[in-house]
Amino acid sequence: MIRVLIVEDEPAIAFALDADLQHEGYSTTVVTTGDDAIRTAEAEMFDLVLLDVMLPGKDGFEVCRELRRNQRSGAIILLTAKAHEAEKVLGLELGADDYITKPFSPRELRARIKAVLRRAGTHSPDIFRFDDTEVNFTRGEVRRAGQPVDLSALEFKLLTAFVRARGRLLTREQLLDAAWGPGISLNDRVVDNHIIALRRKLEDDPSAPRHFLNVRGLGYRFDA
């Protein structure tokens, strides 16, 4: 599931963006200030930042500059009521991937988001397969050899995080953020137990896993 950070201080616009993007299947986080945007982007991984320019404290240009300097985000789309060419050029020069002027239609924004993510090479497949397992992200379903597999919501979120980061190390903190949400403090054993459950349901031999691999002292890696 693609993660989007929405940085917007107008409650009605933030609510509308949040609701629309969740309906489209994105995982969203909403913050209202530039400082909160930077703190959140430093603590979590996002594929896209929808960044309002007119913010209290640090404005969107400052946030964009800092995110790019620290390499703490994926794509960035600036949202603003300003339509002057010089401001658009400034935003793009600071590292924004696109710029959309308010008011805009949800349809236009969705198209811009898809185009930006496509250019960035960031997309989640509707269906992912490994061995005899098929994961349908659109339907939230998993099947093995054509038969449905009963995964809990947390197990499905963990599986989604693994598929998106396949071949790369994920720490227990990153897995906690992906499945339980940022700021949740749980014993590492909770993550381990849920991964054991995934192995039982999706590995041919859970005692000798081929896909959900432990990287001693560091975390886990999903190979497929």
C-alpha positions as CSV (number, residue, x, y, z in Angstrom):
1,M,0.0,0.0,0.0
2,I,1.4,3.4,-1.0
3,R,1.9,5.7,1.9
4,V,1.0,9.4,1.5
5,L,1.8,12.2,3.9
6,I,-0.8,15.0,3.6
7,V,0.5,18.4,4.9
8,E,-2.5,20.8,4.9
9,D,-3.6,23.3,7.6
10,E,-7.1,23.9,6.3
11,P,-9.3,21.2,8.1
12,A,-11.9,20.9,5.3
13,I,-9.3,20.4,2.6
14,A,-7.2,18.0,4.7
15,F,-10.3,15.9,5.5
16,A,-11.4,15.8,1.9
17,L,-7.9,14.8,0.7
18,D,-7.6,12.2,3.4
19,A,-11.0,10.6,2.7
20,D,-10.5,10.6,-1.1
21,L,-7.0,9.1,-1.0
22,Q,-8.1,6.4,1.5
23,H,-11.0,5.6,-0.8
24,E,-8.5,5.1,-3.6
25,G,-6.5,2.6,-1.5
26,Y,-3.7,4.8,-0.3
27,S,-2.4,4.8,3.3
28,T,-2.5,8.4,4.6
29,T,-1.1,10.4,7.4
30,V,-2.2,14.1,8.0
31,V,-0.2,16.8,9.6
32,T,-0.9,20.5,9.7
33,T,2.4,22.3,10.1
34,G,5.7,22.4,8.3
35,D,7.6,21.3,11.5
36,D,5.3,18.3,12.0
37,A,5.8,17.4,8.3
38,I,9.5,17.2,8.7
39,R,9.3,15.3,12.0
40,T,6.9,12.8,10.6
41,A,8.9,12.3,7.4
42,E,12.0,11.7,9.5
43,A,10.3,9.1,11.6
44,E,8.5,7.2,8.8
45,M,8.7,6.2,5.2
46,F,6.4,7.8,2.6
47,D,6.1,7.3,-1.1
48,L,4.5,10.7,-1.7
49,V,4.1,14.0,0.2
50,L,1.2,16.3,-0.7
51,L,2.5,19.6,0.6
52,D,0.6,22.8,1.0
53,V,2.7,25.9,0.4
54,M,0.9,28.2,2.8
55,L,1.6,26.7,6.2
56,P,2.0,28.1,9.7
57,G,5.7,28.2,10.7
58,K,7.8,26.8,8.0
59,D,6.1,27.1,4.6
60,G,5.9,24.4,2.0
61,F,9.0,25.7,0.1
62,E,11.1,25.4,3.3
63,V,9.7,22.0,4.0
64,C,10.4,20.8,0.4
65,R,14.0,22.1,0.6
66,E,14.6,20.3,3.9
67,L,13.0,17.0,2.9
68,R,15.1,17.0,-0.3
69,R,18.3,17.9,1.6
70,N,17.8,15.2,4.1
71,Q,16.5,12.7,1.5
72,R,13.5,11.9,3.7
73,S,10.6,11.5,1.2
74,G,9.7,10.0,-2.1
75,A,7.8,12.2,-4.6
76,I,6.5,15.7,-3.6
77,I,3.5,17.5,-5.0
78,L,3.0,21.1,-3.9
79,L,-0.5,22.4,-3.3
80,T,-1.1,26.1,-3.4
81,A,-3.5,28.9,-4.2
82,K,-0.6,30.8,-5.8
83,A,-0.6,30.6,-9.6
84,H,2.5,32.8,-10.4
85,E,5.0,31.2,-12.7
86,A,8.0,32.3,-10.5
87,E,6.6,30.4,-7.5
88,K,5.9,27.3,-9.6
89,V,9.5,27.4,-10.9
90,L,10.8,27.9,-7.4
91,G,8.9,24.8,-6.1
92,L,10.2,22.7,-8.9
93,E,13.8,23.9,-8.4
94,L,13.6,23.0,-4.8
95,G,12.8,19.4,-5.7
96,A,9.1,19.2,-6.0
97,D,7.9,16.7,-8.6
98,D,4.7,18.5,-9.5
99,Y,2.7,21.6,-8.6
100,I,-1.1,21.9,-8.6
101,T,-3.0,25.1,-8.0
102,K,-6.1,25.3,-5.8
103,P,-8.9,24.8,-6.5
104,F,-8.4,21.5,-8.1
105,S,-10.7,18.6,-8.7
106,P,-10.1,15.2,-7.0
107,R,-10.0,13.6,-10.4
108,E,-7.1,15.9,-11.5
109,L,-5.2,15.3,-8.3
110,R,-5.6,11.5,-8.5
111,A,-4.3,11.7,-12.1
112,R,-1.3,13.8,-11.0
113,I,-0.5,11.5,-8.2
114,K,-0.5,8.4,-10.4
115,A,1.7,10.2,-13.0
116,V,4.2,11.3,-10.4
117,L,4.4,7.8,-8.8
118,R,4.7,6.2,-12.2
119,R,7.7,8.5,-13.0
120,A,9.2,7.7,-9.7
121,G,8.8,4.0,-10.3
122,T,6.7,3.7,-7.2
123,H,3.6,1.6,-7.5
124,S,1.9,-1.3,-5.7
125,P,0.8,-4.2,-7.9
126,D,-2.9,-5.1,-7.7
127,I,-1.8,-8.8,-7.5
128,F,1.5,-10.2,-6.3
129,R,2.4,-13.9,-6.6
130,F,5.1,-16.1,-5.1
131,D,5.2,-19.9,-5.2
132,D,1.6,-21.0,-5.0
133,T,0.5,-17.8,-3.1
134,E,-1.5,-15.0,-4.6
135,V,-1.9,-11.7,-2.8
136,N,-4.7,-9.5,-4.1
137,F,-4.2,-6.0,-2.6
138,T,-7.3,-4.5,-4.1
139,R,-9.5,-7.1,-2.5
140,G,-7.4,-7.6,0.6
141,E,-7.3,-11.4,0.0
142,V,-4.6,-14.1,0.0
143,R,-4.9,-17.5,-1.6
144,R,-2.6,-20.5,-1.7
145,A,-3.1,-23.0,-4.5
146,G,-6.4,-21.3,-5.2
147,Q,-7.7,-21.7,-1.6
148,P,-8.3,-18.6,0.6
149,V,-5.9,-18.0,3.5
150,D,-7.3,-16.5,6.6
151,L,-5.0,-13.6,7.6
152,S,-5.7,-11.1,10.4
153,A,-5.6,-7.4,9.5
154,L,-2.2,-7.1,11.2
155,E,-0.8,-10.1,9.3
156,F,-2.0,-8.6,6.0
157,K,-0.4,-5.3,6.8
158,L,2.9,-7.0,7.6
159,L,2.7,-9.0,4.4
160,T,2.0,-5.8,2.4
161,A,5.1,-4.1,4.0
162,F,7.2,-7.2,3.1
163,V,6.0,-7.3,-0.5
164,R,6.7,-3.6,-1.0
165,A,10.2,-3.9,0.5
166,R,11.0,-7.3,-0.9
167,G,14.7,-8.1,-0.9
168,R,15.4,-5.3,1.6
169,L,15.9,-5.4,5.3
170,L,13.1,-4.2,7.5
171,T,13.7,-3.5,11.2
172,R,11.2,-4.4,13.8
173,E,10.5,-0.7,14.3
174,Q,9.7,-0.3,10.6
175,L,7.4,-3.3,10.7
176,L,5.7,-1.9,13.8
177,D,5.1,1.4,12.0
178,A,3.7,-0.4,9.0
179,A,1.3,-2.7,10.8
180,W,0.4,-1.0,14.1
181,G,1.1,2.6,13.2
182,P,3.8,5.1,14.2
183,G,4.4,5.8,17.9
184,I,3.1,2.4,19.1
185,S,5.4,0.9,21.7
186,L,5.3,-2.9,21.8
187,N,7.7,-5.7,22.7
188,D,9.7,-7.0,19.8
189,R,8.3,-10.4,20.5
190,V,4.9,-9.2,19.3
191,V,6.3,-8.7,15.8
192,D,8.2,-12.0,15.9
193,N,5.0,-13.9,16.8
194,H,3.0,-12.4,13.9
195,I,5.8,-13.3,11.5
196,I,5.8,-16.8,12.9
197,A,2.0,-16.9,12.1
198,L,2.7,-15.7,8.5
199,R,5.3,-18.5,8.1
200,R,2.8,-21.1,9.3
201,K,0.2,-19.9,6.8
202,L,2.4,-19.1,3.8
203,E,5.7,-21.1,4.0
204,D,5.9,-24.7,2.8
205,D,8.1,-25.5,5.8
206,P,7.7,-22.9,8.6
207,S,10.7,-24.3,10.5
208,A,13.0,-23.6,7.5
209,P,11.4,-20.5,5.9
210,R,12.4,-19.5,2.3
211,H,10.6,-16.2,2.2
212,F,10.2,-14.6,5.6
213,L,13.8,-14.5,6.7
214,N,15.3,-13.4,10.0
215,V,18.4,-11.2,9.7
216,R,20.0,-11.9,13.1
217,G,20.2,-8.8,15.3
218,L,18.7,-6.5,12.6
219,G,15.2,-7.5,11.6
220,Y,13.6,-9.4,8.7
221,R,13.8,-9.7,4.9
222,F,11.2,-11.0,2.5
223,D,12.7,-12.9,-0.5
224,A,10.5,-13.9,-3.4
